[in-house]
Amino acid sequence: MTKPQTFLALNWKMNKTPSESVQWAEELLDKLGDLNIKLAIMAPSVSLAGLSGVLGDAQVGLGAQDISQHESGAYTGEVSAAMLKDLGVQYAVIGHSERREYHFESDAVVAAKAVQAIKNGIVPIVCVGEKLPEREKGEHVSYTLNQLRGSLAGVELKSADDLVIAYEPVWAIGTGKTATAQDAEELCAAIRGVLKELYPQFADQIVVQYGGSVKPDNISEICSQPNVNGALVGGASLQVAGVVGMVEALK
C-alpha cells in the first residue's frame, strides 16, 4: 500500500485575533521552504477571511474549526458550509472531542456536518477517540470504532480526497501525555479496517491523522507508522517555530 501524502492540520482552537492570525500566517509563509507534505491552518471563523487573503494560492490550505449541519435558515450563530466555501475554506474539523463534550454533539450531528461539508466541496476532518476510562478498561478500540461508524453514517464519498479521519485519544489532548507511536498505529490501523468496510475502493488512500500533544520531537516517529498519515496539531501549532520544526522533522 502506498501511503497517502502526510497532512498536518494546525488547530488553533480559540486562539489568535484576526490581526494576529494574518501576522502569524505571513511569518510562516516567509519561513517555510518547499513543502513535501500537506499543511493547513484550522482557524477561528472570524479569522478566515483575513487568512484567505494572505494564503491565496500559497501551499498552505485554509480550514475551519466547525461547520453547521444545516444548509441555511434561522440558526443564529451558525456558519454554513456554503459561507465557508465562499471564503476559500478547504477543510473543516468536525466532531472534535471539545465539541462533543462541551457542546454535546452526537455522532449523528457529526455525520450531518460531514455530509454538508462534502456537499459543498469542503473536506471534513472527522475526529474520533476514547477518553481515559475506555483506555484503562481496554475498550479503546471498540469505543473508537463505534464512534467512527456513527460519525460516518450516511456519509458518501466520490474519492479518497473527500474525507480525513483524525484519531485523538482525549486523555492525550492538551495534557502533555502522548499516546505512543504504537498506540497511534493500533487505532489508526483499526480505523483503516472500518474504512475498508465502508469505502473499500478508497480506504487505502484516505488520510488518517493522529492528534494529541504532537510536537516537533515526536511527530516523525508517530507519522512513520504504516497507517498514520499526519497529525491534527493543537498547542504546538500556535508558534511559527513549532510548525517549522514539525515540517522539518518530517523531511
Phi, psi and omega in degrees: 000126173279124182292145172297160177298136180300137184230119174256121176251120185266105184264101182287344186055214183268070180222152176077126172286167177304318180291321176296324180297316180296315180299317180298314182295320178297319179294318179298313181298327180291330185262344181281137169271200176293136182264141171249014178227168170273142181218133180215146177261124177258099191252160171302150187300327182291344182260354188294320182297314179297318179294324179301320179293324181284314186287320178047238179263019180294172184279002178258125182278170182239132181224155175259162181266354180194172180202149179282148173279353182259147181286317178189177175125196186276073181230077186305130178089349181277155177235121186277163177298321180297321177298315181294318179299322181295337178274355182094013179291134182252335184226159173213127173288130183228131177074026175303149184303328179290326175290320180295319184279310188276336182243008172057039180284127179273169175301323181295320177294318179300315179297319179296322177294319179298320178299315179297318180300307183298319179303329183257015176076023176252136181274117177281135170259095187275121185262136176219157177160158186266159171269176184299319180302319179294322178296314183292331179273000180075020181255015187295324181289309182296320179299311183294320181290325175295320177296319179299311181300317179294325183281349178247009180298121179081004180271116181252144181243148172254345176201168179294338182282356183280351190212142169231139174249135175242117174272118181230099174297117190300328181292350181251007183266115177068014182257348187087345176277141180230134172297146177291165176301326179290323175298315180298317180295320180304311183284321180294325176293320178294320176299316178301324178298318178293320178299327178292330175288316186278321185225066188304328183281344184243345196304320184294337184251004174284130180289128174241115182262161169249141176225135178146095179056043175279139180209174185304327185275356177234354188292325182296314180296317181296312185283351178279350181291147187304324185251010177255119187247024180143196186211148168260109192255130179261261187307320183290352181271356186277341179249133179303318182299322179294319180293315178298321178297320178292318179299316179295322181295337183268358180281000000 
